[in-house]
Amino acid sequence: MKALVIDDSRVMRRIVSNILVEVGFETIEAENGRVALDQLESHGDVSLCCIDWNMPVMTGFEFVVETRKHPEWRNVTLMMITTEGEQDQIVRALAAGAHEYVIKPFTPEVIVDKLQFLGLVDVKESV
Amino acid sequence: MTLTAETFDFVATLVRQRSAIQLERGKEYLVESRLAPLARSAGAADVDAYVRGMRADITKHDIVVEALTTNETSWFRDLNPFTALRSTVIPDLQGKGRHQLRIWSAACSTGQEAYSIAMIIADNFPSVRANIVATDLAEQVLAKGRSGRYTQLEINRGLPAPMLVKHFERQGPTFEISSALRSQVVFRKHNLLDNPPAGGPFDIVFLRNVLIYFDVATKRDVLRRIRNSLAPGGYLFLGAAETTIGVDETWERLQLGASSVYRPREGKAT
């Protein structure tokens, strides 16, 4: 499965990518929403986007809104990963069509938990 | 990779002295899995090397005891039991005319399991009323559960975002669970070796990742007490690495999807 990691910080893209690769994804990256839309277009097989909120050129929120205008991307799972932790922002993102929301900082388990209940990775039970 | 007997004995003795928890031989996997992250972050080659390095350093002893005794807790932990609860267990109880469910979350820690159960019921079974008793030994974790307030890091662990926005409200740096859900959960101090807490008999008991800490005799004793606290037709959930099989044969195991659930066998109750 292919995941698109969207963040203007290269370090953060690396961190998120490493977590996703660990659980079996192939990842591609974009530094803002505009580049991410181009990537979605050129790679027809992206199943997950991990999206920062605040980025130059096009924000993650705008990216979610844009993506949801395209019926052909209906099956792409959208997960915000952002420092924006205000309740109304989470509500806005979900209402715009994001499936999940992770507030930074986070640990790898947080991402894996979310991917499990989104059905994108198998559930491994803890000891 | 297996631990040396020396490492295991040292850790088991340390944990017994500090917490009264018995780690018998055969629990090497538990020591291994709980200490591996500590070993990694300390840059040790493996758990053996880590333990060798920390033996003389008394300041590290607390961390090791804590790693072995603290129940990691997250929302909808392991997911499968909650799927079984929603898809089979509650519909079955409802079909038997039970619309007021008594549920016991044993060794509840800071309450995420109890509130996860409350959310499943609120979101899927509007006609079911839940009375959930959440128990633990430690007053500190009970107080936190009662407060219903969780940090951002705690909220991140396993709580689906749609449930977060539906059932929680942000209060400064913390998220507070709704008073409607909070009113369904009563937190009580309780020792599993005592008589069951008030609030039963229970339709559903969650006792997950607790039995692994006990020797066989204690496991039997705890399971007997749980059995006596269950209502007829009641269900018991254990942790994924736990079972009644080989410990107490008065239980039958049902496979519900990817989760196991236990019920007392007919006519064998004591």
Chai-1 contact restraints between the chains, C-beta under 6 A:
chainA,res_idxA,chainB,res_idxB,connection_type,confidence,min_distance_angstrom,max_distance_angstrom,comment,restraint_id
A,G85,B,Q152,contact,1.0,0.0,6.0,A-B,restraint_1
A,Q87,B,R170,contact,1.0,0.0,6.0,A-B,restraint_2
A,I90,B,V165,contact,1.0,0.0,6.0,A-B,restraint_3
A,V91,B,V165,contact,1.0,0.0,6.0,A-B,restraint_4
A,L94,B,A161,contact,1.0,0.0,6.0,A-B,restraint_5
A,E100,B,A161,contact,1.0,0.0,6.0,A-B,restraint_6
A,Y101,B,A161,contact,1.0,0.0,6.0,A-B,restraint_7
A,I103,B,Q152,contact,1.0,0.0,6.0,A-B,restraint_8
A,I103,B,N156,contact,1.0,0.0,6.0,A-B,restraint_9
A,F106,B,N156,contact,1.0,0.0,6.0,A-B,restraint_10
A,V110,B,N156,contact,1.0,0.0,6.0,A-B,restraint_11
A,D113,B,G158,contact,1.0,0.0,6.0,A-B,restraint_12
A,Q116,B,L79,contact,1.0,0.0,6.0,A-B,restraint_13
A,F117,B,L79,contact,1.0,0.0,6.0,A-B,restraint_14
A,F117,B,P160,contact,1.0,0.0,6.0,A-B,restraint_15
A,V123,B,L79,contact,1.0,0.0,6.0,A-B,restraint_16
A,V123,B,N80,contact,1.0,0.0,6.0,A-B,restraint_17
A,E125,B,D78,contact,1.0,0.0,6.0,A-B,restraint_18
A,E125,B,A240,contact,1.0,0.0,6.0,A-B,restraint_19
A,V127,B,S33,contact,1.0,0.0,6.0,A-B,restraint_20
A,V127,B,A241,contact,1.0,0.0,6.0,A-B,restraint_21
